[in-house]
């Protein structure tokens, strides 16, 4: 496990599938994602089975948990994927599915922990992400933890009846060490 001040990151378990299914079918939660169609429990089970078979050297999805009294509550997921062992880079993704935990800084803390894990444990040099240009809250959070905008993919995502611009952001190991 990777533990921070308010949260911890752990491997995703089969018992997490119903919660994940609920999140990926909530329009508010997936507003700024590439998910455009409803996903069934069976589809999520199939996705999870593929995750179990995947080489963790190429990426891994971790559950985000927050302490609630003596227990831990699974509130979202984050991951480093598309890990390239030649360029030592990976793509970052995050979803806080439990809406009552939005705007509490937990996503930022999870992002910081994943950056630390990527740079210190996985020896990555660059971590990048794609964010919908309208996702102002997400862009502010990514900027606050060290990501910088490096490009714009114009009208690269069709979602909610319109084409959306995608911003490419990244942080380098040398930049992160200086934060």
C-alpha positions in Angstrom: 0.0 0.0 0.0 1.0 3.6 -0.6 -0.1 5.7 2.4 -0.5 9.5 2.6 -1.8 11.9 5.2 -5.6 11.4 4.5 -5.7 8.6 1.9 -4.0 5.3 0.9 -3.7 3.6 -2.4 -4.1 -0.1 -2.7 -4.5 -2.7 -5.4 -8.0 -3.0 -6.8 -10.0 -6.0 -5.7 -12.9 -8.0 -7.2 -15.2 -6.6 -4.4 -14.6 -3.1 -5.8 -16.3 -3.9 -9.1 -19.9 -3.0 -8.1 -18.7 0.4 -6.9 -16.7 1.0 -10.0 -19.7 0.0 -12.2 -21.8 2.6 -10.3 -19.2 5.3 -10.9 -18.7 4.7 -14.6 -22.5 4.9 -15.1 -22.9 8.2 -13.2 -23.1 11.1 -15.7 -21.6 13.5 -13.1 -18.6 11.3 -12.5 -17.8 10.6 -16.1 -18.5 14.1 -17.4 -14.9 14.7 -18.4 -13.9 11.2 -19.3 -13.9 9.3 -22.6 -16.8 7.0 -21.5 -19.8 7.6 -23.8 -21.9 4.5 -23.3 -23.3 2.7 -20.3 -21.1 -0.1 -18.9 -22.5 -3.3 -17.4 -21.3 -5.2 -14.4 -20.2 -8.0 -16.7 -18.2 -5.5 -18.8 -16.5 -4.2 -15.6 -15.8 -7.8 -14.5 -14.2 -8.5 -17.9 -12.2 -5.3 -17.6 -11.0 -6.4 -14.1 -10.1 -9.9 -15.4 -7.9 -8.2 -18.1 -6.3 -6.0 -15.4 -5.3 -9.2 -13.4 -3.6 -10.6 -16.5 -1.8 -7.4 -17.4 1.9 -6.9 -16.8 2.2 -4.5 -13.8 5.3 -3.2 -15.4 3.0 -1.6 -18.1 0.7 -0.1 -15.5 -1.7 -0.7 -12.7 -4.9 0.8 -11.4 -5.0 1.5 -7.7 -8.0 2.1 -5.4 -8.1 5.4 -3.5 -9.3 5.0 0.1 -10.0 7.6 2.7 -10.1 6.8 6.5 -13.6 6.9 8.0 -13.1 6.3 11.7 -11.5 2.9 12.1 -12.2 1.8 8.5 -11.2 2.7 5.0 -13.7 3.7 2.3 -13.0 3.2 -1.4 -13.8 6.6 -3.0 -12.0 6.4 -6.4 -9.3 5.0 -8.6 -6.0 6.3 -10.1 -3.4 4.7 -12.3 -0.2 5.0 -14.2 -0.6 3.2 -17.5 1.0 3.0 -21.0 4.3 2.8 -19.1 7.1 2.9 -21.7 10.4 1.4 -20.5 12.4 3.1 -23.2 11.3 6.7 -22.6 10.5 6.0 -18.9 7.2 7.7 -19.1 3.6 6.8 -18.2 0.1 8.2 -18.6 -1.8 9.2 -15.4 -5.5 8.9 -14.8 -7.8 9.5 -11.8 -11.5 9.3 -10.9 -13.0 10.2 -7.6 -16.3 8.3 -7.9 -17.9 9.2 -4.5 -19.1 12.7 -5.1 -19.3 13.6 -1.4 -15.5 13.5 -1.4 -15.1 16.0 -4.3 -13.4 19.3 -3.5 -11.7 18.1 -0.4 -8.1 17.9 -1.8 -8.2 14.1 -1.9 -7.6 13.9 -5.6 -4.6 16.1 -5.3 -3.2 14.0 -2.5 -3.8 10.8 -4.6 -2.1 12.5 -7.6 0.9 13.5 -5.4 1.2 9.9 -4.1 1.1 8.5 -7.7 3.8 11.0 -8.8 6.0 10.0 -5.9 5.4 6.3 -6.7 6.1 6.8 -10.4 9.2 8.8 -10.0 10.7 7.1 -6.9 9.6 3.5 -7.2 9.2 3.1 -11.0 12.0 5.4 -12.0 9.9 7.3 -14.5 11.2 10.5 -16.0 7.9 11.9 -17.4 4.3 11.5 -16.3 1.6 12.9 -18.6 -2.1 13.2 -18.8 -5.0 14.3 -21.1 -7.7 16.6 -19.6 -10.8 18.0 -21.3 -10.2 21.8 -21.6 -13.5 22.5 -19.9 -12.4 20.6 -16.8 -11.2 23.7 -15.0 -11.2 22.1 -11.6 -9.1 19.2 -12.8 -6.6 21.6 -14.6 -6.2 23.6 -11.4 -5.6 20.5 -9.4 -3.0 19.1 -11.9 -1.2 22.5 -12.0 -1.1 22.6 -8.2 0.8 19.3 -8.0 3.3 20.3 -10.7 1.9 19.5 -14.1 2.4 22.0 -17.0 0.5 22.3 -20.2 2.5 21.1 -23.2 -0.1 20.9 -25.9 -3.6 21.1 -27.2 -5.5 18.5 -29.2 -8.2 20.5 -30.9 -11.7 18.9 -30.9 -10.2 15.5 -30.1 -13.1 14.2 -28.0 -16.7 13.9 -29.0 -18.8 14.0 -25.8 -22.2 15.2 -24.8 -23.1 16.2 -28.4 -20.1 18.3 -29.1 -16.4 18.2 -29.9 -14.1 19.0 -27.0 -10.5 20.2 -26.9 -8.0 18.1 -24.9 -5.1 19.6 -23.1 -1.9 17.5 -22.8 -0.1 18.1 -19.5 3.1 16.6 -18.0 5.6 16.8 -15.2 9.2 15.7 -15.4 11.1 14.0 -12.6 13.5 16.9 -12.4 10.6 19.4 -12.0 8.9 17.2 -9.4 12.0 17.0 -7.3 12.1 20.8 -7.2 8.6 21.1 -5.8 
